[in-house]
Amino acid sequence: MAYWLFKSEPSTWSWDQQVAKGEIGEEWDGVRNYQARNFMREMAVGDRGFFYHSQTEKAVVGIVEVIAEAHPDSTTDDKRWDCVDIKAVRPFETPVTLDRIKADPRLGEMVLVKNSRLSVQPVTEAEWRAVCALGDTDPD
């Protein structure tokens, strides 16, 4: 299993909206960055990800699971853009802010710390477990 981070502006797509989609989940569409798209092309069904609220909150607020591998993004006719489908698994007991992540020496190399603008990014297993621990949330 691989681990990822999915960033969303809560005013555009929030954790609560993701949860409301239930088991059917939702396309992670609208990504127009080649690196983020390529990361989605690497994902497999069953991979887990952090759901991160960007902009004002700047915090990991939940865990999602990839439920469909990369496929054409339904929001465009441009064949260059793919997306995956994800479903909510569980909320974080305590949201983990970007400031808290940056302050933790175990997370100094995390992509979120180095390139906070990238909307889809990989997370190492060690980073996964550390962020889950910070959020009092079961990593498994």
C-alpha positions as CSV (number, residue, x, y, z in Angstrom):
1,M,0.0,0.0,0.0
2,A,1.2,3.5,-0.8
3,Y,0.2,6.7,1.0
4,W,-0.8,10.1,-0.4
5,L,-2.1,13.5,0.5
6,F,-5.0,15.2,-1.3
7,K,-5.4,18.9,-0.8
8,S,-8.7,20.7,-1.2
9,E,-10.0,24.2,-0.4
10,P,-12.9,23.5,1.9
11,S,-14.9,26.2,0.2
12,T,-14.6,24.1,-3.1
13,W,-14.7,20.5,-1.7
14,S,-14.7,19.9,2.0
15,W,-14.2,16.8,4.2
16,D,-17.9,16.9,5.1
17,Q,-18.8,16.8,1.3
18,Q,-16.4,13.9,0.9
19,V,-18.0,12.0,3.8
20,A,-21.5,12.6,2.4
21,K,-20.5,10.7,-0.8
22,G,-20.3,7.5,1.3
23,E,-19.1,4.3,-0.2
24,I,-19.5,5.5,-3.8
25,G,-16.8,8.2,-3.2
26,E,-16.0,10.9,-5.7
27,E,-13.6,11.7,-8.5
28,W,-10.6,13.7,-7.4
29,D,-11.1,15.8,-10.5
30,G,-9.9,19.2,-11.8
31,V,-6.2,18.6,-11.2
32,R,-4.3,20.4,-13.9
33,N,-0.7,19.9,-12.7
34,Y,1.4,17.2,-14.5
35,Q,3.3,16.1,-11.4
36,A,0.0,15.7,-9.4
37,R,-1.6,13.9,-12.3
38,N,1.4,11.5,-12.6
39,F,1.1,10.7,-8.9
40,M,-2.5,9.8,-9.4
41,R,-1.5,7.5,-12.2
42,E,0.7,5.7,-9.7
43,M,-2.1,5.0,-7.3
44,A,-3.7,1.7,-6.7
45,V,-7.1,0.7,-5.3
46,G,-6.7,0.4,-1.5
47,D,-4.0,3.1,-1.2
48,R,-4.7,5.5,1.6
49,G,-4.4,9.3,1.7
50,F,-4.7,12.3,4.0
51,F,-7.5,14.7,3.2
52,Y,-6.0,18.1,3.7
53,H,-8.0,21.4,4.0
54,S,-5.9,24.1,2.4
55,Q,-6.2,27.9,2.6
56,T,-7.5,29.1,6.0
57,E,-7.5,25.8,8.0
58,K,-4.3,24.2,6.6
59,A,-4.7,20.9,8.3
60,V,-5.0,17.2,7.8
61,V,-8.6,16.5,8.7
62,G,-9.3,12.9,7.6
63,I,-8.2,9.7,5.9
64,V,-9.4,8.6,2.4
65,E,-9.0,5.5,0.4
66,V,-8.4,5.2,-3.4
67,I,-11.4,3.2,-4.8
68,A,-10.7,3.6,-8.6
69,E,-7.4,3.8,-10.3
70,A,-6.5,6.6,-12.7
71,H,-9.1,7.2,-15.5
72,P,-10.0,10.2,-17.7
73,D,-11.2,13.2,-15.7
74,S,-14.9,13.8,-16.4
75,T,-14.6,17.5,-16.1
76,T,-12.6,17.9,-19.3
77,D,-12.4,16.6,-22.8
78,D,-8.6,17.0,-22.8
79,K,-7.1,13.5,-22.8
80,R,-4.0,14.6,-20.8
81,W,-5.9,14.8,-17.5
82,D,-6.7,11.8,-15.4
83,C,-8.1,11.4,-11.8
84,V,-8.7,8.7,-9.3
85,D,-11.8,8.1,-7.1
86,I,-11.6,8.3,-3.4
87,K,-13.9,7.7,-0.4
88,A,-13.7,8.9,3.1
89,V,-12.5,6.3,5.7
90,R,-12.5,8.3,9.0
91,P,-11.9,11.8,10.3
92,F,-8.9,12.7,12.3
93,E,-9.5,12.8,16.1
94,T,-7.5,16.0,16.2
95,P,-6.8,17.8,13.0
96,V,-3.0,18.2,12.3
97,T,-2.1,21.7,11.2
98,L,0.7,22.6,8.7
99,D,2.4,24.5,11.5
100,R,2.4,21.4,13.7
101,I,3.8,19.3,10.8
102,K,6.5,21.8,10.1
103,A,7.5,21.9,13.8
104,D,7.9,18.1,14.0
105,P,11.5,17.1,13.0
106,R,10.3,13.7,11.8
107,L,8.4,15.5,9.0
108,G,11.0,17.9,7.8
109,E,11.4,16.2,4.4
110,M,7.6,15.7,3.8
111,V,6.5,17.0,0.4
112,L,3.9,19.1,2.2
113,V,6.7,21.0,4.0
114,K,8.9,21.3,0.9
115,N,6.2,22.0,-1.8
116,S,3.0,23.0,0.0
117,R,1.3,24.1,-3.3
118,L,1.2,20.6,-4.9
119,S,-2.4,19.4,-4.7
120,V,-1.7,15.6,-4.8
121,Q,1.5,14.3,-3.3
122,P,3.2,11.2,-1.9
123,V,3.6,10.5,1.8
124,T,6.1,8.0,3.2
125,E,5.0,5.3,5.6
126,A,7.0,6.9,8.4
127,E,5.4,10.3,7.6
128,W,1.9,8.6,7.5
129,R,2.4,7.1,11.0
130,A,3.9,10.3,12.5
131,V,1.0,12.5,11.2
132,C,-1.6,9.9,12.4
133,A,0.1,9.9,15.8
134,L,0.0,13.7,16.0
135,G,-3.7,13.5,15.2
136,D,-4.5,10.7,17.7
137,T,-5.8,8.7,14.8
138,D,-5.3,5.0,14.0
139,P,-2.9,4.8,11.0
140,D,-4.3,1.4,9.9
